[in-house]
C-alpha cells in the first residue's frame, strides 16, 4: 500500500514563489494548496486541514506571526516559517509564537523538503508521545515508564533534568527556544532565567552524550535555544 499523500498549505504573497514551491513539492508527491494572504491562509488551514503549513511573515494583510498565533489557538499543525529576515530576534518571535521551524530566503528547495519530512516524522511521533519510547544514540527514553537508559544501564536524572529532557523529546527535531523551555520546565515565573537552561543542559550532556563537549544530539541553536536530534 502506498503512503498517504501529504497536504501542504503554502501561505505566501509572492505568486512566483508560490508556483515554484508548489511545482517542486508536487514532484515529491505532495499535494499543495496555497493562499496569497493571511486571512485566506487561516481559512484554508481550517477548511483544507493540511498536514503542514508554510507561512511567510511578510504578508500584505496580516503579519505572518499573527497568522501563526491565530492558527495555534485551535490547531497543532506543524508550521514552517519561510522568511526574508534572518535575524535571531525575528526567528525567536516566530518560534515562541508557535512555529516549529524557520528557513531563511533564499533557500534550497531540497532543504525545505527535508525539513518538511523531519517535521512530519516528529509530529507523527508526538501523537503517541505519552507512551512512546524514543531513542537517540545509545539512549532510550521510555515516557510511559519514566525511565532513561544509556545502553543497558539506567541513568539517574533529577526531576528538573527529566522534565527538560522530556520537553526536548516531545519536540524532537524542532528548535525549542529558551523561553519555551523555561516556560515548560520551570513555569512562567522563570521565563527569563536562561542561565538555568545552560546549567541543566550541561548536566544532561554529561549524562547522555558520548562527548559532552561536542554534543551530537542535544545541540545548541545559537541565540535561540536547543534542539534534540534523533
MIGU-570053 format. One record per residue (C-alpha): residue number from 1; residue in three letters; y, x, z. Coordinates in Angstrom, 2 decimals, decimal comma. Last residue first. Example, Ala and Ser with C-alpha at 12.3 -4.5 7.8 and 13.67 -1.06 7.14 Angstrom:
<pt><i>2</i><aa>Ser</aa><north>-1,06</north><east>13,67</east><up>7,14</up></pt>
<pt><i>1</i><aa>Ala</aa><north>-4,50</north><east>12,30</east><up>7,80</up></pt>
//
This chain:
<pt><i>230</i><aa>Unk</aa><north>11,74</north><east>17,25</east><up>16,98</up></pt>
<pt><i>229</i><aa>Unk</aa><north>15,37</north><east>18,39</east><up>17,08</up></pt>
<pt><i>228</i><aa>Unk</aa><north>17,25</north><east>17,12</east><up>20,12</up></pt>
<pt><i>227</i><aa>Unk</aa><north>21,01</north><east>17,15</east><up>19,54</up></pt>
<pt><i>226</i><aa>Unk</aa><north>23,92</north><east>18,11</east><up>21,78</up></pt>
<pt><i>225</i><aa>Unk</aa><north>27,65</north><east>17,54</east><up>22,09</up></pt>
<pt><i>224</i><aa>Unk</aa><north>30,83</north><east>17,69</east><up>20,02</up></pt>
<pt><i>223</i><aa>Unk</aa><north>32,74</north><east>20,99</east><up>20,22</up></pt>
<pt><i>222</i><aa>Unk</aa><north>29,79</north><east>22,95</east><up>18,88</up></pt>
<pt><i>221</i><aa>Unk</aa><north>26,71</north><east>20,82</east><up>18,26</up></pt>
<pt><i>220</i><aa>Unk</aa><north>24,39</north><east>22,57</east><up>20,70</up></pt>
<pt><i>219</i><aa>Unk</aa><north>20,63</north><east>22,52</east><up>20,24</up></pt>
<pt><i>218</i><aa>Unk</aa><north>17,79</north><east>21,40</east><up>22,49</up></pt>
<pt><i>217</i><aa>Unk</aa><north>15,06</north><east>22,02</east><up>19,89</up></pt>
<pt><i>216</i><aa>Unk</aa><north>15,11</north><east>25,63</east><up>18,66</up></pt>
<pt><i>215</i><aa>Unk</aa><north>17,06</north><east>27,17</east><up>21,53</up></pt>
<pt><i>214</i><aa>Unk</aa><north>18,10</north><east>30,82</east><up>21,15</up></pt>
<pt><i>213</i><aa>Unk</aa><north>18,92</north><east>31,97</east><up>24,69</up></pt>
<pt><i>212</i><aa>Unk</aa><north>16,30</north><east>29,60</east><up>26,12</up></pt>
<pt><i>211</i><aa>Unk</aa><north>13,54</north><east>31,28</east><up>24,05</up></pt>
<pt><i>210</i><aa>Unk</aa><north>10,37</north><east>29,16</east><up>24,11</up></pt>
<pt><i>209</i><aa>Unk</aa><north>12,46</north><east>26,19</east><up>25,23</up></pt>
<pt><i>208</i><aa>Unk</aa><north>11,30</north><east>23,72</east><up>27,87</up></pt>
<pt><i>207</i><aa>Unk</aa><north>12,02</north><east>24,99</east><up>31,39</up></pt>
<pt><i>206</i><aa>Unk</aa><north>14,91</north><east>27,38</east><up>30,76</up></pt>
<pt><i>205</i><aa>Unk</aa><north>16,28</north><east>25,03</east><up>28,10</up></pt>
<pt><i>204</i><aa>Unk</aa><north>16,27</north><east>22,14</east><up>30,54</up></pt>
<pt><i>203</i><aa>Unk</aa><north>18,16</north><east>24,16</east><up>33,17</up></pt>
<pt><i>202</i><aa>Unk</aa><north>20,76</north><east>25,28</east><up>30,58</up></pt>
<pt><i>201</i><aa>Unk</aa><north>21,22</north><east>21,64</east><up>29,60</up></pt>
<pt><i>200</i><aa>Unk</aa><north>21,76</north><east>20,87</east><up>33,28</up></pt>
<pt><i>199</i><aa>Unk</aa><north>24,59</north><east>23,38</east><up>33,71</up></pt>
<pt><i>198</i><aa>Unk</aa><north>26,28</north><east>22,74</east><up>30,38</up></pt>
<pt><i>197</i><aa>Unk</aa><north>26,12</north><east>18,98</east><up>30,92</up></pt>
<pt><i>196</i><aa>Unk</aa><north>27,69</north><east>19,09</east><up>34,36</up></pt>
<pt><i>195</i><aa>Unk</aa><north>30,53</north><east>21,20</east><up>32,88</up></pt>
<pt><i>194</i><aa>Unk</aa><north>31,43</north><east>18,20</east><up>30,70</up></pt>
<pt><i>193</i><aa>Unk</aa><north>32,83</north><east>16,28</east><up>33,65</up></pt>
<pt><i>192</i><aa>Unk</aa><north>34,95</north><east>13,77</east><up>31,69</up></pt>
<pt><i>191</i><aa>Unk</aa><north>32,65</north><east>10,75</east><up>31,82</up></pt>
<pt><i>190</i><aa>Unk</aa><north>31,77</north><east>11,27</east><up>35,49</up></pt>
<pt><i>189</i><aa>Unk</aa><north>32,96</north><east>7,90</east><up>36,80</up></pt>
<pt><i>188</i><aa>Unk</aa><north>31,41</north><east>6,13</east><up>33,81</up></pt>
<pt><i>187</i><aa>Unk</aa><north>27,79</north><east>6,96</east><up>34,68</up></pt>
<pt><i>186</i><aa>Unk</aa><north>25,84</north><east>10,19</east><up>35,29</up></pt>
<pt><i>185</i><aa>Unk</aa><north>23,13</north><east>10,15</east><up>32,61</up></pt>
<pt><i>184</i><aa>Unk</aa><north>24,29</north><east>7,56</east><up>30,08</up></pt>
<pt><i>183</i><aa>Unk</aa><north>28,03</north><east>8,01</east><up>30,50</up></pt>
<pt><i>182</i><aa>Unk</aa><north>27,78</north><east>11,81</east><up>30,61</up></pt>
<pt><i>181</i><aa>Unk</aa><north>25,54</north><east>11,82</east><up>27,55</up></pt>
<pt><i>180</i><aa>Unk</aa><north>27,85</north><east>9,59</east><up>25,52</up></pt>
<pt><i>179</i><aa>Unk</aa><north>30,97</north><east>11,57</east><up>26,52</up></pt>
<pt><i>178</i><aa>Unk</aa><north>29,42</north><east>14,93</east><up>25,67</up></pt>
<pt><i>177</i><aa>Unk</aa><north>28,50</north><east>13,54</east><up>22,27</up></pt>
<pt><i>176</i><aa>Unk</aa><north>24,94</north><east>12,76</east><up>21,24</up></pt>
<pt><i>175</i><aa>Unk</aa><north>24,09</north><east>14,06</east><up>17,77</up></pt>
<pt><i>174</i><aa>Unk</aa><north>21,03</north><east>12,45</east><up>16,27</up></pt>
<pt><i>173</i><aa>Unk</aa><north>17,55</north><east>13,85</east><up>15,58</up></pt>
<pt><i>172</i><aa>Unk</aa><north>16,11</north><east>12,37</east><up>18,74</up></pt>
<pt><i>171</i><aa>Unk</aa><north>18,23</north><east>9,55</east><up>20,19</up></pt>
<pt><i>170</i><aa>Unk</aa><north>15,65</north><east>8,32</east><up>22,69</up></pt>
<pt><i>169</i><aa>Unk</aa><north>14,58</north><east>11,92</east><up>23,31</up></pt>
<pt><i>168</i><aa>Unk</aa><north>18,14</north><east>13,04</east><up>24,07</up></pt>
<pt><i>167</i><aa>Unk</aa><north>18,65</north><east>10,32</east><up>26,69</up></pt>
<pt><i>166</i><aa>Unk</aa><north>15,17</north><east>11,02</east><up>28,07</up></pt>
<pt><i>165</i><aa>Unk</aa><north>16,01</north><east>14,72</east><up>28,51</up></pt>
<pt><i>164</i><aa>Unk</aa><north>19,22</north><east>13,92</east><up>30,38</up></pt>
<pt><i>163</i><aa>Unk</aa><north>17,45</north><east>11,43</east><up>32,62</up></pt>
<pt><i>162</i><aa>Unk</aa><north>14,72</north><east>14,00</east><up>33,37</up></pt>
<pt><i>161</i><aa>Unk</aa><north>17,21</north><east>16,73</east><up>34,24</up></pt>
<pt><i>160</i><aa>Unk</aa><north>19,04</north><east>14,31</east><up>36,55</up></pt>
<pt><i>159</i><aa>Unk</aa><north>15,84</north><east>13,27</east><up>38,34</up></pt>
<pt><i>158</i><aa>Unk</aa><north>14,76</north><east>16,92</east><up>38,73</up></pt>
<pt><i>157</i><aa>Unk</aa><north>12,17</north><east>18,15</east><up>36,28</up></pt>
<pt><i>156</i><aa>Unk</aa><north>8,75</north><east>19,57</east><up>37,12</up></pt>
<pt><i>155</i><aa>Unk</aa><north>6,78</north><east>20,53</east><up>34,02</up></pt>
<pt><i>154</i><aa>Unk</aa><north>3,06</north><east>19,76</east><up>33,81</up></pt>
<pt><i>153</i><aa>Unk</aa><north>0,92</north><east>22,39</east><up>32,13</up></pt>
<pt><i>152</i><aa>Unk</aa><north>-1,35</north><east>21,82</east><up>29,15</up></pt>
<pt><i>151</i><aa>Unk</aa><north>1,24</north><east>22,94</east><up>26,59</up></pt>
<pt><i>150</i><aa>Unk</aa><north>4,58</north><east>22,13</east><up>28,16</up></pt>
<pt><i>149</i><aa>Unk</aa><north>4,16</north><east>18,72</east><up>29,74</up></pt>
<pt><i>148</i><aa>Unk</aa><north>6,65</north><east>16,06</east><up>30,81</up></pt>
<pt><i>147</i><aa>Unk</aa><north>5,56</north><east>12,89</east><up>32,57</up></pt>
<pt><i>146</i><aa>Unk</aa><north>7,39</north><east>9,59</east><up>33,08</up></pt>
<pt><i>145</i><aa>Unk</aa><north>4,14</north><east>7,67</east><up>32,46</up></pt>
<pt><i>144</i><aa>Unk</aa><north>5,79</north><east>5,34</east><up>29,92</up></pt>
<pt><i>143</i><aa>Unk</aa><north>8,14</north><east>8,00</east><up>28,59</up></pt>
<pt><i>142</i><aa>Unk</aa><north>5,43</north><east>10,59</east><up>27,96</up></pt>
<pt><i>141</i><aa>Unk</aa><north>7,37</north><east>13,69</east><up>26,89</up></pt>
<pt><i>140</i><aa>Unk</aa><north>5,29</north><east>16,38</east><up>25,18</up></pt>
<pt><i>139</i><aa>Unk</aa><north>6,50</north><east>19,98</east><up>24,86</up></pt>
<pt><i>138</i><aa>Unk</aa><north>4,82</north><east>22,71</east><up>22,76</up></pt>
<pt><i>137</i><aa>Unk</aa><north>7,47</north><east>22,48</east><up>20,03</up></pt>
<pt><i>136</i><aa>Unk</aa><north>8,75</north><east>18,92</east><up>20,13</up></pt>
<pt><i>135</i><aa>Unk</aa><north>6,65</north><east>15,93</east><up>21,12</up></pt>
<pt><i>134</i><aa>Unk</aa><north>7,47</north><east>12,29</east><up>21,87</up></pt>
<pt><i>133</i><aa>Unk</aa><north>5,02</north><east>9,97</east><up>23,60</up></pt>
<pt><i>132</i><aa>Unk</aa><north>6,21</north><east>6,40</east><up>23,35</up></pt>
<pt><i>131</i><aa>Unk</aa><north>6,12</north><east>3,50</east><up>25,80</up></pt>
<pt><i>130</i><aa>Unk</aa><north>9,84</north><east>2,87</east><up>26,21</up></pt>
<pt><i>129</i><aa>Unk</aa><north>10,58</north><east>4,39</east><up>22,80</up></pt>
<pt><i>128</i><aa>Unk</aa><north>8,79</north><east>1,71</east><up>20,79</up></pt>
<pt><i>127</i><aa>Unk</aa><north>11,78</north><east>0,72</east><up>18,62</up></pt>
<pt><i>126</i><aa>Unk</aa><north>13,15</north><east>4,22</east><up>19,19</up></pt>
<pt><i>125</i><aa>Unk</aa><north>10,55</north><east>5,76</east><up>16,92</up></pt>
<pt><i>124</i><aa>Unk</aa><north>11,65</north><east>3,58</east><up>13,99</up></pt>
<pt><i>123</i><aa>Unk</aa><north>15,25</north><east>4,59</east><up>14,59</up></pt>
<pt><i>122</i><aa>Unk</aa><north>14,38</north><east>8,29</east><up>14,65</up></pt>
<pt><i>121</i><aa>Unk</aa><north>12,44</north><east>8,07</east><up>11,39</up></pt>
<pt><i>120</i><aa>Unk</aa><north>15,28</north><east>6,06</east><up>9,82</up></pt>
<pt><i>119</i><aa>Unk</aa><north>17,80</north><east>8,64</east><up>10,96</up></pt>
<pt><i>118</i><aa>Unk</aa><north>15,78</north><east>11,53</east><up>9,50</up></pt>
<pt><i>117</i><aa>Unk</aa><north>15,31</north><east>9,77</east><up>6,14</up></pt>
<pt><i>116</i><aa>Unk</aa><north>19,03</north><east>9,00</east><up>5,87</up></pt>
<pt><i>115</i><aa>Unk</aa><north>19,89</north><east>12,57</east><up>6,87</up></pt>
<pt><i>114</i><aa>Unk</aa><north>17,63</north><east>13,93</east><up>4,13</up></pt>
<pt><i>113</i><aa>Unk</aa><north>19,22</north><east>11,64</east><up>1,52</up></pt>
<pt><i>112</i><aa>Unk</aa><north>22,70</north><east>12,77</east><up>2,58</up></pt>
<pt><i>111</i><aa>Unk</aa><north>21,61</north><east>16,41</east><up>2,38</up></pt>
<pt><i>110</i><aa>Unk</aa><north>20,29</north><east>15,90</east><up>-1,16</up></pt>
<pt><i>109</i><aa>Unk</aa><north>23,54</north><east>14,13</east><up>-2,09</up></pt>
<pt><i>108</i><aa>Unk</aa><north>25,38</north><east>17,29</east><up>-1,05</up></pt>
<pt><i>107</i><aa>Unk</aa><north>28,78</north><east>16,55</east><up>0,42</up></pt>
<pt><i>106</i><aa>Unk</aa><north>32,44</north><east>16,88</east><up>-0,47</up></pt>
<pt><i>105</i><aa>Unk</aa><north>33,08</north><east>15,18</east><up>1,87</up></pt>
<pt><i>104</i><aa>Unk</aa><north>31,98</north><east>15,51</east><up>5,50</up></pt>
<pt><i>103</i><aa>Unk</aa><north>28,81</north><east>14,02</east><up>6,97</up></pt>
<pt><i>102</i><aa>Unk</aa><north>28,55</north><east>12,37</east><up>10,38</up></pt>
<pt><i>101</i><aa>Unk</aa><north>25,56</north><east>10,91</east><up>12,22</up></pt>
<pt><i>100</i><aa>Unk</aa><north>24,65</north><east>8,08</east><up>14,59</up></pt>
<pt><i>99</i><aa>Unk</aa><north>27,95</north><east>6,18</east><up>14,61</up></pt>
<pt><i>98</i><aa>Unk</aa><north>28,73</north><east>4,09</east><up>17,71</up></pt>
<pt><i>97</i><aa>Unk</aa><north>32,36</north><east>4,69</east><up>18,64</up></pt>
<pt><i>96</i><aa>Unk</aa><north>31,48</north><east>7,87</east><up>20,51</up></pt>
<pt><i>95</i><aa>Unk</aa><north>30,08</north><east>9,24</east><up>17,26</up></pt>
<pt><i>94</i><aa>Unk</aa><north>33,14</north><east>8,25</east><up>15,26</up></pt>
<pt><i>93</i><aa>Unk</aa><north>35,62</north><east>9,50</east><up>17,88</up></pt>
<pt><i>92</i><aa>Unk</aa><north>33,69</north><east>12,78</east><up>18,24</up></pt>
<pt><i>91</i><aa>Unk</aa><north>33,80</north><east>13,33</east><up>14,49</up></pt>
<pt><i>90</i><aa>Unk</aa><north>37,53</north><east>12,62</east><up>14,35</up></pt>
<pt><i>89</i><aa>Unk</aa><north>38,27</north><east>15,06</east><up>17,17</up></pt>
<pt><i>88</i><aa>Unk</aa><north>35,98</north><east>17,72</east><up>15,68</up></pt>
<pt><i>87</i><aa>Unk</aa><north>37,98</north><east>17,81</east><up>12,45</up></pt>
<pt><i>86</i><aa>Unk</aa><north>36,03</north><east>17,45</east><up>9,19</up></pt>
<pt><i>85</i><aa>Unk</aa><north>38,10</north><east>14,67</east><up>7,63</up></pt>
<pt><i>84</i><aa>Unk</aa><north>37,18</north><east>13,35</east><up>4,17</up></pt>
<pt><i>83</i><aa>Unk</aa><north>34,47</north><east>11,20</east><up>5,76</up></pt>
<pt><i>82</i><aa>Unk</aa><north>30,98</north><east>9,81</east><up>5,25</up></pt>
<pt><i>81</i><aa>Unk</aa><north>29,93</north><east>8,28</east><up>8,58</up></pt>
<pt><i>80</i><aa>Unk</aa><north>26,23</north><east>7,48</east><up>8,93</up></pt>
<pt><i>79</i><aa>Unk</aa><north>25,18</north><east>4,34</east><up>10,81</up></pt>
<pt><i>78</i><aa>Unk</aa><north>21,71</north><east>3,31</east><up>12,06</up></pt>
<pt><i>77</i><aa>Unk</aa><north>21,53</north><east>-0,47</east><up>12,70</up></pt>
<pt><i>76</i><aa>Unk</aa><north>22,00</north><east>-1,25</east><up>16,41</up></pt>
<pt><i>75</i><aa>Unk</aa><north>23,70</north><east>-4,59</east><up>15,73</up></pt>
<pt><i>74</i><aa>Unk</aa><north>25,79</north><east>-7,14</east><up>17,66</up></pt>
<pt><i>73</i><aa>Unk</aa><north>28,87</north><east>-5,45</east><up>19,13</up></pt>
<pt><i>72</i><aa>Unk</aa><north>27,96</north><east>-2,26</east><up>17,25</up></pt>
<pt><i>71</i><aa>Unk</aa><north>29,10</north><east>-3,86</east><up>13,99</up></pt>
<pt><i>70</i><aa>Unk</aa><north>32,59</north><east>-4,35</east><up>15,41</up></pt>
<pt><i>69</i><aa>Unk</aa><north>32,78</north><east>-0,79</east><up>16,70</up></pt>
<pt><i>68</i><aa>Unk</aa><north>31,61</north><east>0,65</east><up>13,38</up></pt>
<pt><i>67</i><aa>Unk</aa><north>34,13</north><east>-1,39</east><up>11,39</up></pt>
<pt><i>66</i><aa>Unk</aa><north>36,87</north><east>-0,31</east><up>13,78</up></pt>
<pt><i>65</i><aa>Unk</aa><north>35,88</north><east>3,31</east><up>13,14</up></pt>
<pt><i>64</i><aa>Unk</aa><north>36,14</north><east>2,65</east><up>9,41</up></pt>
<pt><i>63</i><aa>Unk</aa><north>39,81</north><east>1,78</east><up>9,87</up></pt>
<pt><i>62</i><aa>Unk</aa><north>40,30</north><east>-1,57</east><up>8,24</up></pt>
<pt><i>61</i><aa>Unk</aa><north>41,92</north><east>-2,82</east><up>5,01</up></pt>
<pt><i>60</i><aa>Unk</aa><north>42,10</north><east>0,33</east><up>2,87</up></pt>
<pt><i>59</i><aa>Unk</aa><north>39,06</north><east>2,20</east><up>4,13</up></pt>
<pt><i>58</i><aa>Unk</aa><north>39,39</north><east>5,79</east><up>5,33</up></pt>
<pt><i>57</i><aa>Unk</aa><north>36,53</north><east>5,84</east><up>7,86</up></pt>
<pt><i>56</i><aa>Unk</aa><north>33,92</north><east>5,80</east><up>5,04</up></pt>
<pt><i>55</i><aa>Unk</aa><north>30,74</north><east>3,98</east><up>6,07</up></pt>
<pt><i>54</i><aa>Unk</aa><north>27,03</north><east>4,43</east><up>5,37</up></pt>
<pt><i>53</i><aa>Unk</aa><north>24,82</north><east>1,71</east><up>6,85</up></pt>
<pt><i>52</i><aa>Unk</aa><north>21,03</north><east>1,79</east><up>7,36</up></pt>
<pt><i>51</i><aa>Unk</aa><north>18,12</north><east>-0,65</east><up>7,27</up></pt>
<pt><i>50</i><aa>Unk</aa><north>20,38</north><east>-3,30</east><up>5,77</up></pt>
<pt><i>49</i><aa>Unk</aa><north>20,51</north><east>-6,89</east><up>7,09</up></pt>
<pt><i>48</i><aa>Unk</aa><north>22,03</north><east>-8,25</east><up>3,83</up></pt>
<pt><i>47</i><aa>Unk</aa><north>24,01</north><east>-11,06</east><up>5,51</up></pt>
<pt><i>46</i><aa>Unk</aa><north>25,23</north><east>-9,46</east><up>8,74</up></pt>
<pt><i>45</i><aa>Unk</aa><north>25,86</north><east>-6,00</east><up>7,35</up></pt>
<pt><i>44</i><aa>Unk</aa><north>27,32</north><east>-7,73</east><up>4,29</up></pt>
<pt><i>43</i><aa>Unk</aa><north>29,99</north><east>-9,46</east><up>6,38</up></pt>
<pt><i>42</i><aa>Unk</aa><north>30,95</north><east>-6,22</east><up>8,14</up></pt>
<pt><i>41</i><aa>Unk</aa><north>31,10</north><east>-4,38</east><up>4,82</up></pt>
<pt><i>40</i><aa>Unk</aa><north>33,23</north><east>-7,07</east><up>3,18</up></pt>
<pt><i>39</i><aa>Unk</aa><north>35,71</north><east>-6,82</east><up>6,05</up></pt>
<pt><i>38</i><aa>Unk</aa><north>35,73</north><east>-3,03</east><up>5,81</up></pt>
<pt><i>37</i><aa>Unk</aa><north>36,45</north><east>-2,99</east><up>2,11</up></pt>
<pt><i>36</i><aa>Unk</aa><north>34,74</north><east>-1,80</east><up>-1,08</up></pt>
<pt><i>35</i><aa>Unk</aa><north>31,24</north><east>-3,02</east><up>-0,26</up></pt>
<pt><i>34</i><aa>Unk</aa><north>27,89</north><east>-1,77</east><up>-1,48</up></pt>
<pt><i>33</i><aa>Unk</aa><north>24,24</north><east>-2,70</east><up>-1,74</up></pt>
<pt><i>32</i><aa>Unk</aa><north>21,64</north><east>0,00</east><up>-2,31</up></pt>
<pt><i>31</i><aa>Unk</aa><north>17,86</north><east>-0,41</east><up>-2,56</up></pt>
<pt><i>30</i><aa>Unk</aa><north>16,11</north><east>2,92</east><up>-2,07</up></pt>
<pt><i>29</i><aa>Unk</aa><north>13,50</north><east>4,27</east><up>-4,48</up></pt>
<pt><i>28</i><aa>Unk</aa><north>14,87</north><east>7,84</east><up>-4,42</up></pt>
<pt><i>27</i><aa>Unk</aa><north>16,46</north><east>7,28</east><up>-7,85</up></pt>
<pt><i>26</i><aa>Unk</aa><north>18,19</north><east>4,30</east><up>-6,20</up></pt>
<pt><i>25</i><aa>Unk</aa><north>19,77</north><east>6,75</east><up>-3,77</up></pt>
<pt><i>24</i><aa>Unk</aa><north>21,38</north><east>8,75</east><up>-6,58</up></pt>
<pt><i>23</i><aa>Unk</aa><north>22,61</north><east>5,72</east><up>-8,51</up></pt>
<pt><i>22</i><aa>Unk</aa><north>24,12</north><east>4,13</east><up>-5,38</up></pt>
<pt><i>21</i><aa>Unk</aa><north>25,76</north><east>7,39</east><up>-4,30</up></pt>
<pt><i>20</i><aa>Unk</aa><north>27,38</north><east>7,94</east><up>-7,70</up></pt>
<pt><i>19</i><aa>Unk</aa><north>28,44</north><east>4,28</east><up>-8,11</up></pt>
<pt><i>18</i><aa>Unk</aa><north>30,00</north><east>4,17</east><up>-4,66</up></pt>
<pt><i>17</i><aa>Unk</aa><north>31,76</north><east>7,49</east><up>-5,33</up></pt>
<pt><i>16</i><aa>Unk</aa><north>33,30</north><east>6,04</east><up>-8,48</up></pt>
<pt><i>15</i><aa>Unk</aa><north>34,27</north><east>2,84</east><up>-6,62</up></pt>
<pt><i>14</i><aa>Unk</aa><north>36,18</north><east>4,74</east><up>-3,94</up></pt>
<pt><i>13</i><aa>Unk</aa><north>36,67</north><east>2,24</east><up>-1,08</up></pt>
<pt><i>12</i><aa>Unk</aa><north>33,31</north><east>2,92</east><up>0,58</up></pt>
<pt><i>11</i><aa>Unk</aa><north>31,00</north><east>0,77</east><up>2,68</up></pt>
<pt><i>10</i><aa>Unk</aa><north>27,48</north><east>1,70</east><up>1,48</up></pt>
<pt><i>9</i><aa>Unk</aa><north>24,67</north><east>-0,57</east><up>2,70</up></pt>
<pt><i>8</i><aa>Unk</aa><north>21,19</north><east>0,95</east><up>2,42</up></pt>
<pt><i>7</i><aa>Unk</aa><north>18,01</north><east>-1,11</east><up>2,01</up></pt>
<pt><i>6</i><aa>Unk</aa><north>14,74</north><east>0,78</east><up>2,38</up></pt>
<pt><i>5</i><aa>Unk</aa><north>11,90</north><east>-0,47</east><up>0,20</up></pt>
<pt><i>4</i><aa>Unk</aa><north>8,64</north><east>-0,99</east><up>2,09</up></pt>
<pt><i>3</i><aa>Unk</aa><north>6,13</north><east>1,85</east><up>1,74</up></pt>
<pt><i>2</i><aa>Unk</aa><north>3,43</north><east>1,37</east><up>-0,89</up></pt>
<pt><i>1</i><aa>Unk</aa><north>0,00</north><east>0,00</east><up>0,00</up></pt>
//
